[in-house]
């Protein structure tokens, strides 16, 4: 998400620069547009990379589900041959593969959600760039008039509904996007690790019971078939 922070910094720095009477407002608006376009290209690349990562996670999840099917077949074969211990080991492998597939599916879903939010933000940025292009002459005139009047270049000084008002709202939207992604990352990395540590022992005993229950069910299925 770093590229979105840089886009925000471009907007904030250049809009703040309007307060400096030494800056030519039209040149600064043109600079803002160029920097936003450059950042937009990088943001599109980041979006493609995030989407590619989601696709890889989905592929790995599919491979894990294939492992689930493979170990279930092996466990069935072992039960038919009277090899309960071997069947139990196969079911343990199946359980691990099943949990891996579930985890990868969740991670892929998070990536797709991030991609959707990024697309919305990029659409807004593209719209604001076009708006800046269309309004740059009028905005420059507003800035000069505001300077001469000594009112500064706040949203009130530039007039409600200006392109810079939209840019300010856009920076808040990008900030919100980054906060959501950062929160998700923190939860994934810190809280998840903490919970896994606390429940590791319980999961081990639970997995043992789960394997035994599945083995018993598999035996009934084989004997009934």
C-alpha positions as CSV (number, residue, x, y, z in Angstrom):
1,X,0.0,0.0,0.0
2,X,3.0,2.3,0.1
3,X,2.2,3.8,-3.3
4,X,-1.1,5.1,-2.1
5,X,0.8,6.9,0.8
6,X,3.0,8.5,-1.8
7,X,0.1,9.7,-3.9
8,X,-1.5,11.2,-0.8
9,X,1.8,13.0,0.0
10,X,2.0,14.4,-3.5
11,X,-1.5,15.9,-3.2
12,X,-1.0,17.2,0.3
13,X,2.4,18.7,-0.4
14,X,1.3,20.4,-3.6
15,X,-1.9,21.7,-2.3
16,X,0.0,23.1,0.7
17,X,2.4,24.7,-1.8
18,X,-0.4,26.8,-3.0
19,X,0.0,28.9,0.2
20,X,3.5,29.9,-0.9
21,X,3.2,33.0,-3.0
22,X,6.5,32.2,-4.7
23,X,4.9,29.2,-6.3
24,X,3.2,29.6,-9.7
25,X,-0.2,27.9,-9.1
26,X,-0.7,26.6,-12.7
27,X,2.8,25.1,-12.7
28,X,2.2,23.5,-9.4
29,X,-1.1,22.0,-10.6
30,X,0.6,20.6,-13.7
31,X,3.3,19.1,-11.4
32,X,0.6,17.6,-9.3
33,X,-1.0,16.0,-12.3
34,X,2.3,14.6,-13.6
35,X,3.2,13.1,-10.2
36,X,-0.3,11.7,-9.7
37,X,-0.1,10.1,-13.2
38,X,3.3,8.6,-12.3
39,X,2.0,7.3,-9.0
40,X,-1.1,5.9,-10.7
41,X,1.1,3.7,-13.0
42,X,2.9,2.3,-10.0
43,X,-0.4,1.8,-8.2
44,X,-1.8,-0.2,-11.2
45,X,1.3,-2.4,-11.1
46,X,0.8,-2.9,-7.3
47,X,-2.8,-3.9,-8.0
48,X,-1.7,-6.4,-10.7
49,X,0.8,-7.9,-8.3
50,X,-1.8,-8.2,-5.5
51,X,-4.2,-9.9,-7.9
52,X,-1.5,-12.2,-9.1
53,X,-0.7,-13.2,-5.5
54,X,-4.4,-14.0,-4.9
55,X,-4.4,-16.2,-8.0
56,X,-1.3,-18.1,-6.7
57,X,-3.0,-18.6,-3.4
58,X,-6.0,-20.0,-5.1
59,X,-3.9,-22.4,-7.1
60,X,-2.1,-23.5,-3.9
61,X,-5.4,-24.0,-2.2
62,X,-6.6,-26.2,-5.1
63,X,-3.4,-28.3,-4.9
64,X,-4.1,-28.7,-1.1
65,X,-7.6,-29.9,-1.9
66,X,-6.1,-32.5,-4.3
67,X,-3.9,-33.6,-1.4
68,X,-7.0,-34.0,0.7
69,X,-8.6,-36.3,-1.9
70,X,-5.4,-38.3,-2.3
71,X,-5.0,-39.0,1.4
72,X,-8.6,-39.9,1.8
73,X,-8.3,-42.5,-0.9
74,X,-5.1,-43.8,0.7
75,X,-6.8,-44.0,4.2
76,X,-9.7,-45.9,2.6
77,X,-7.3,-48.4,1.0
78,X,-5.5,-48.9,4.3
79,X,-8.8,-49.6,6.1
80,X,-9.8,-52.1,3.5
81,X,-6.4,-53.8,4.0
82,X,-6.9,-53.8,7.8
83,X,-4.0,-51.3,8.3
84,X,-5.6,-49.0,10.9
85,X,-2.4,-47.4,11.9
86,X,-1.5,-46.6,8.3
87,X,-5.1,-45.3,7.8
88,X,-4.7,-43.1,10.8
89,X,-1.5,-41.6,9.5
90,X,-3.2,-40.9,6.1
91,X,-6.1,-39.2,7.9
92,X,-3.6,-37.0,9.7
93,X,-2.1,-35.9,6.4
94,X,-5.6,-35.3,5.1
95,X,-6.5,-33.1,8.0
96,X,-3.4,-31.0,7.6
97,X,-4.0,-30.5,3.9
98,X,-7.6,-29.6,4.6
99,X,-6.6,-26.9,7.1
100,X,-4.0,-25.6,4.6
101,X,-6.6,-25.3,1.9
102,X,-8.9,-23.4,4.2
103,X,-6.1,-21.0,5.3
104,X,-5.1,-20.3,1.7
105,X,-8.7,-19.7,0.6
106,X,-9.0,-17.1,3.4
107,X,-5.8,-15.4,2.3
108,X,-6.9,-15.3,-1.3
109,X,-10.2,-13.8,-0.3
110,X,-8.4,-11.1,1.6
111,X,-6.3,-10.3,-1.4
112,X,-9.3,-10.1,-3.7
113,X,-11.0,-7.7,-1.2
114,X,-7.9,-5.5,-1.2
115,X,-7.9,-5.5,-5.0
116,X,-11.5,-4.4,-5.1
117,X,-10.8,-1.5,-2.7
118,X,-7.7,-0.6,-4.7
119,X,-9.7,-0.5,-8.0
120,X,-12.2,1.9,-6.4
121,X,-9.5,4.2,-5.2
122,X,-7.7,4.1,-8.5
123,X,-10.9,5.0,-10.3
124,X,-11.3,8.0,-8.0
125,X,-7.7,9.1,-8.6
126,X,-8.1,8.8,-12.4
127,X,-11.3,10.9,-12.1
128,X,-9.6,13.6,-10.1
129,X,-6.7,13.8,-12.5
130,X,-9.1,14.4,-15.3
131,X,-10.9,17.0,-13.2
132,X,-7.7,18.7,-12.4
133,X,-6.8,18.9,-16.1
134,X,-10.2,20.4,-16.9
135,X,-10.2,22.9,-14.1
136,X,-6.5,23.8,-13.8
137,X,-6.8,27.2,-15.4
138,X,-9.8,28.2,-13.3
139,X,-8.2,26.8,-10.2
140,X,-5.0,28.8,-10.8
141,X,-7.1,31.9,-11.1
142,X,-8.9,31.1,-7.9
143,X,-5.6,30.6,-6.1
144,X,-4.2,33.9,-7.4
145,X,-7.4,35.7,-6.3
146,X,-7.3,34.0,-2.9
147,X,-3.7,35.2,-2.4
148,X,-4.5,38.7,-3.4
149,X,-7.5,38.7,-1.0
150,X,-5.3,37.2,1.7
151,X,-7.8,34.4,2.3
152,X,-5.3,31.5,1.7
153,X,-6.1,28.4,-0.3
154,X,-8.3,26.3,2.0
155,X,-11.4,24.6,0.5
156,X,-13.3,27.7,1.5
157,X,-10.8,30.0,-0.2
158,X,-10.9,28.1,-3.4
159,X,-14.6,27.7,-3.3
160,X,-16.7,24.7,-2.5
161,X,-16.8,21.9,-5.0
162,X,-13.3,22.7,-6.5
163,X,-11.1,19.9,-7.7
164,X,-8.9,20.4,-4.6
165,X,-11.9,19.7,-2.4
166,X,-12.3,16.4,-4.2
167,X,-8.5,15.7,-3.8
168,X,-8.8,16.3,-0.1
169,X,-11.7,13.9,0.1
170,X,-9.7,11.4,-1.9
171,X,-6.8,11.5,0.5
172,X,-9.1,10.6,3.3
173,X,-10.5,7.7,1.3
174,X,-7.0,6.4,0.6
175,X,-6.1,6.8,4.2
176,X,-9.1,4.7,5.1
177,X,-8.1,2.1,2.6
178,X,-4.5,1.9,4.0
179,X,-5.9,1.7,7.6
180,X,-8.1,-1.2,6.7
181,X,-5.3,-3.1,4.9
182,X,-2.9,-2.3,7.8
183,X,-5.4,-3.5,10.3
184,X,-5.9,-6.7,8.4
185,X,-2.1,-7.3,8.2
186,X,-1.7,-6.7,11.9
187,X,-4.5,-9.2,12.7
188,X,-3.0,-11.7,10.3
189,X,0.5,-11.4,11.6
190,X,0.3,-10.6,15.3
191,X,-3.1,-11.7,16.6
192,X,-3.2,-14.8,14.6
193,X,0.2,-15.9,15.8
194,X,-0.8,-15.2,19.4
195,X,-4.0,-17.2,19.0
196,X,-2.2,-20.1,17.3
197,X,0.3,-20.2,20.2
198,X,-2.5,-20.3,22.8
199,X,-4.5,-23.0,21.1
200,X,-1.7,-25.1,19.7
201,X,-2.0,-27.8,22.5
202,X,-5.8,-27.8,22.3
203,X,-5.7,-28.3,18.6
204,X,-3.3,-31.2,18.9
205,X,-5.6,-33.1,21.2
206,X,-8.6,-32.1,19.1
207,X,-7.0,-33.3,15.9
208,X,-6.3,-36.7,17.5
209,X,-10.0,-37.0,18.4
210,X,-11.0,-35.8,14.9
211,X,-8.7,-38.4,13.2
212,X,-10.1,-41.2,15.4
213,X,-13.7,-40.2,14.7
214,X,-13.0,-40.1,10.9
215,X,-11.2,-43.4,11.1
216,X,-14.2,-45.0,12.8
217,X,-16.6,-43.4,10.3
218,X,-14.4,-44.6,7.4
219,X,-14.3,-48.2,8.8
220,X,-18.1,-48.2,9.0
221,X,-18.3,-46.9,5.5
222,X,-16.0,-49.6,4.2
223,X,-17.6,-52.4,6.1
224,X,-21.1,-51.2,5.0
225,X,-19.9,-51.0,1.4
